[in-house]
Amino acid sequence: AVVVVNTGGSGGLGRPSLSVGAQVRAELALGRPGGVENKWYDADLNERGWKSVRMGSDSAFGDSALTWYRMSFSLPEPEKGVWVPWHVKLKAKGNGFIYLNGHFVGRYWEAGPQFRFFLPECWLRFGTDQTNQLTVSLRPLGKEVSIESAVVEPYREFAEQR
């Protein structure tokens, strides 16, 4: 439940109001992160110019408001007659959003409680010649932001023989 008290005119949770000298659309005035505008979550993004970092190392971008990470992985071809769901087990410093091959998977909150995220089969690419892209955008809670670990593994307990 949310309680909003607004004594200053139009505005509130569903209708932002800005104090400016001319009429502007709120979404243009507020802007969008560059990574969203440039679709840094897209599976086929050209990563030229991106810097490689080791897992567990703090962001090399100092006081950045939002840091983007991309990780690649391959999965084996599915075994005939067996269905195996996949997930990523993520541990990071910061809060943000997770994308798989250009599709939004969920939000990551450092405080948890969720650290395992289901990876829908329809968005996965299978085969050793196929690459999957996991993209995570994080904003720092303190001074540090980093991916501590990211492990893609099957949900063995939910596998089915079909």
N, C-alpha and C positions, 0 to 999 in steps of 0.2 A: 504494500500500500504506500502511496505517496501523497503527501499533503503539500499543496502549493498555495502560498499566500502571495497575491500580487496586488500591491496597492499603487503601482506606478503606471497603469494603463495596459495596453494590449501586451500579450506575451504569455509565458508559461511553458510547460513541457512540450506541448504540441504546436505552439505557434511562437517561434522566437521573435524577439523585437530588438532592433538595434537603434541606438541614438546616433544618427548621422544627419548631415545637412541636406541630403537628397534621398529620394526613394531608391533603394537597391533591393535586389532579391537576397534574402538571408543566406541561401546556399552559396551564392557567389561571394558574398561578403565573408562568410566563414571559411570558404576554401576547402580543398581536399588535399590529403597528403600526396606528395609527388609520386610515391610508389603506387598509389591507387590510380592516379591520373595516367601514369605510364605503364600500368598493368604489370608490375614487377612480379606478380603472382602467376603470370601466364606460363604455361608449360614450355612453350617454345621461345621464351625470352632470350635474346642475345646477351650473354653475360660478360661480353668483352668490357673491360674496365672495372669489373667487380674485383674486390680484393678477397683472397682466401684467408680464413682464420681457423685456428684450431678450436675444437670444442672445448669449452671450459674457460677460454680466454675472454677477458672483458672486451667490449667493443672498442675498436680503434678509432671511433669517431667522436670521442670526447663527450660533450654535453648535447649530443643529438637528441631531439625529441622523439624520434622513431628510427629504429634500426631494422633493416630487412636482412634475413638470412635465407639462403637457398641450399637445399641438400638433394643430391641425386641418389637413386637406388634402383636396382633391378630385382625382379621377382621371377622365379622359375615358372615354366608353363604349368597350368593346373593339371593335376592327375585326373585322368578320365574316371568318372564315377565318384569323385570325391570333391566336396565343396569345403573350402577353408577360408574363413574370414580373416582379414588382416587388420592390424592396428599399429599406431605409433605410440611408444611410451616416451613422453617428453618431459624433460626437467630443464627449466630455464630461470634466469633472473629477469624479471620484468613481466608486464602484462601485454597481451596482444592477440593476434589472429593467425589461424593456420589455414593454408590452402594446399590442395593436392591437385597437381596437373591443371591448375587454373580454376579449380572449384573450391569454394569456401567450405571448410570442414567444421570449424568451431572456434571458440575463443579460448585462449589460455590465460589463466590467472595464476600468478606465482603462488598465492596462498592456497591454491587448490580449491576444492578437493580432487578435481579431475586432472589426471596426468596421462591417462590412456585415451586415445581418440581413434574411433573406428574409421577405417579407410574403405569407403564404398567400392565394391568390386567393379561397378560400372565405370568408375573413374580411374581404375588401375590399368597399367599396361603390363602384360605378362610376356615373358620370354627374355632370354639373356641378351638379345639384340635390342630390347626396348628399355627406355629409361623413364623413370618416374621422377617428378620434381615435387619436393615438399618445401613450401615457402612459409616462413614464419616472420611476422612483423612484431617487434617488441618495443614498448616504451618503458623507460626505466622507472622504477619506484624510488630508488635512491640515486646513487651516482653510477651504479654498474648495470650493464645489460649484457646478457650472454646466453648462449645455448650450452647448458651443462652436459646434457646427453640427449640423444634422439635414437631410439632403437625401433626399427620396423620389424615386427614379428607376427606370426599367426596367432589367432585366438584358438589354440589347440582344443580347448575345452568345448568349443562350439562347432568344431568341424563335423561334417555329416558325410555319410556314405550314401550315394544316390543311385 
